[in-house]
């Protein structure tokens, strides 16, 4: 029963990781950019929601809704000022640019809010600690269940947008070939802007759940980025439902690792990520070796 409990807790934790990583995975799938400011933007969203809760409304759901428009504006500026100009410099420049942005965000948040830990848990009442007794000693946190359900809704909604709407089809086409899209009269820059805005909406919701689940500080972004990056790599870059699978694998690994040893929570997750990463690297290497073995044979046969 204890192992089953840890697996269920890990599965629900995976819902949070999937939510956290969805914006990172989506942006990479569309623009082929690894956004190293992803974690810092989630923390920025958490602080914005905290300010709204403290000064505008105590309703967290309403605060999240009010935080989305300014975060979309941040996404528009992020895309226009940093992402699109840096994309012209090759693969490495956007990575360096987003890394620099993360440092700026972290330090501005520290300058404004200091190093004190913050949390939205006091603002959601009993939801922060209530649970359901499923059977025997098996309990399910209500907040964790809500997090997992929200992740399913976000991923499912985004999948519907991509498959059933005009902007979704434009995003998928731009991800395949931006130059061809420009030739048929669709502005790829506008599509990239829309994709970045969608990514910031996902990041805002993830930042809200991060703030409700635990405490956070101005420098919490790096940890969130690591979890999001590991989830994306495990599940497959640019795959929405793969992101959910990656989050579940990471969450279950961490939960089982914590059962073995308190510090095993992090070690087990990092170990699973490393194993899958190595397997992917070697799979790509062996595929290239097979291609090299086949191509000379075909060439020699054509010459003969």
Buried (B, 14 or more C-beta within 10 A) or exposed (E): EEEEBBBBBBBBBBBBBBBBBBBBBBBBBBBBBBBBBBBBBBBBBBBBBBBBBEEEEEBBEEBBBBBBEBBBEBBBEBBBEBBBEBBEEEEEBBBEBBBBBBEEBBEBBEEEBEEEEBBBBEBBEEBBEEEEEEEEEBBBBBBBBBBBEBBBEBBEEBEEBBEEEEBBBBBBBBBEEBEEBBEEEBEBBEBBBBBBBBBBBBBBBBBBBBBBBEEBBBBBBEBBBBBBBBBBBBBBBBBBEBBBBBBBBBBBBBBBBBBEEEEBBBBBBBEBBEEBEEEBEEEEEEEEEEEEEEEEEEEEEEEE
